[in-house]
Amino acid sequence: MNESRVKIIDRISAIEAIKQLDEADLQYLNQLIVERLKLIHQARSTALMSAFSAGDRVGFQDRQGRYHRGVVVRLNQKTISVETEGHRQWKVSPSMLDLLGHPSDRVWG
């Protein structure tokens, strides 16, 4: 658990307070929650992204379950561009990548 996080002392009271909100207040609260979740996900992605650099050897599994190995070509805003054997380029979420070895190691050729 994050020590700096605000703790709700009495969740039952919070739930009861939410039950008393009207539709406009619930929509506002929902907007705040969605914005906060986006910020948390963005921070997590940025932290994961910082573990990679152009030239790193990486591996990942595609949607069909096949494992690919390649080299990081570029760090994008939300994804990492990876070039695999055969010069195929993929845009992969940093959470899906495994760092495989030293950047000077060659994957192919």
C-alpha positions as CSV (number, residue, x, y, z in Angstrom):
1,M,0.0,0.0,0.0
2,N,1.1,3.5,-0.7
3,E,1.9,5.3,2.6
4,S,1.0,8.8,1.2
5,R,-2.5,7.7,0.1
6,V,-5.6,9.2,1.7
7,K,-7.3,6.6,3.8
8,I,-11.1,6.4,4.1
9,I,-11.6,5.8,7.8
10,D,-15.1,4.7,7.6
11,R,-16.0,3.1,4.2
12,I,-19.6,2.5,5.3
13,S,-20.0,6.3,5.9
14,A,-18.5,7.0,2.4
15,I,-20.8,4.5,0.8
16,E,-23.8,6.0,2.6
17,A,-22.7,9.5,1.5
18,I,-22.4,8.3,-2.1
19,K,-25.9,6.9,-1.9
20,Q,-27.3,10.3,-1.0
21,L,-25.7,12.1,-4.1
22,D,-28.0,13.1,-7.0
23,E,-27.2,12.3,-10.6
24,A,-25.2,15.5,-11.3
25,D,-23.0,14.9,-8.3
26,L,-22.5,11.2,-9.2
27,Q,-21.5,12.2,-12.8
28,Y,-19.0,14.7,-11.4
29,L,-17.6,12.2,-8.9
30,N,-17.3,9.6,-11.8
31,Q,-15.4,12.2,-13.9
32,L,-13.0,12.8,-11.0
33,I,-12.5,9.0,-10.6
34,V,-11.9,8.4,-14.3
35,E,-9.4,11.3,-14.4
36,R,-7.6,9.9,-11.4
37,L,-7.4,6.4,-12.9
38,K,-6.0,7.8,-16.2
39,L,-3.3,9.7,-14.2
40,I,-2.4,6.5,-12.3
41,H,-2.2,4.4,-15.5
42,Q,-0.1,7.1,-17.2
43,A,2.3,7.3,-14.3
44,R,2.6,3.5,-14.3
45,S,3.2,3.4,-18.1
46,T,5.8,6.1,-17.8
47,A,7.7,4.2,-15.1
48,L,7.6,1.0,-17.2
49,M,8.7,2.9,-20.3
50,S,11.8,4.3,-18.4
51,A,13.2,0.7,-18.2
52,F,13.7,0.6,-22.0
53,S,16.0,2.4,-24.4
54,A,16.4,2.3,-28.2
55,G,18.5,-0.7,-29.1
56,D,17.4,-2.9,-26.2
57,R,16.7,-6.5,-27.0
58,V,13.1,-7.4,-26.0
59,G,10.6,-10.1,-26.3
60,F,6.8,-10.1,-26.2
61,Q,3.8,-12.3,-26.9
62,D,1.3,-11.3,-29.6
63,R,-2.5,-11.8,-29.3
64,Q,-2.3,-15.2,-30.9
65,G,0.2,-16.3,-28.2
66,R,3.3,-16.4,-30.4
67,Y,6.5,-15.1,-28.8
68,H,8.6,-12.6,-30.7
69,R,12.0,-11.2,-30.2
70,G,13.3,-7.9,-31.4
71,V,15.0,-4.6,-30.9
72,V,13.5,-1.4,-29.4
73,V,13.5,1.1,-32.3
74,R,11.6,4.0,-30.6
75,L,9.9,5.0,-27.4
76,N,6.5,6.5,-28.3
77,Q,4.1,8.3,-26.0
78,K,2.2,5.2,-24.9
79,T,3.9,2.3,-26.7
80,I,7.3,1.1,-27.7
81,S,8.2,0.4,-31.4
82,V,9.9,-2.9,-31.7
83,E,11.5,-4.3,-34.9
84,T,11.5,-8.1,-35.1
85,E,13.2,-10.4,-37.5
86,G,12.1,-9.8,-41.1
87,H,12.0,-6.1,-40.3
88,R,8.4,-6.2,-39.1
89,Q,7.5,-3.3,-36.8
90,W,5.2,-3.7,-33.8
91,K,3.9,-1.1,-31.4
92,V,3.9,-2.8,-28.0
93,S,2.7,-1.7,-24.5
94,P,5.8,-1.5,-22.2
95,S,3.9,-3.8,-19.7
96,M,4.0,-6.6,-22.4
97,L,7.8,-6.4,-23.0
98,D,10.5,-8.6,-21.5
99,L,14.0,-7.2,-21.5
100,L,16.2,-10.0,-22.9
101,G,19.8,-8.9,-22.9
102,H,22.5,-6.3,-23.3
103,P,21.8,-3.8,-26.1
104,S,25.1,-4.7,-27.8
105,D,23.9,-8.3,-28.3
106,R,22.4,-8.8,-31.7
107,V,19.0,-10.5,-32.3
108,W,19.8,-11.3,-35.9
109,G,22.2,-10.7,-38.7
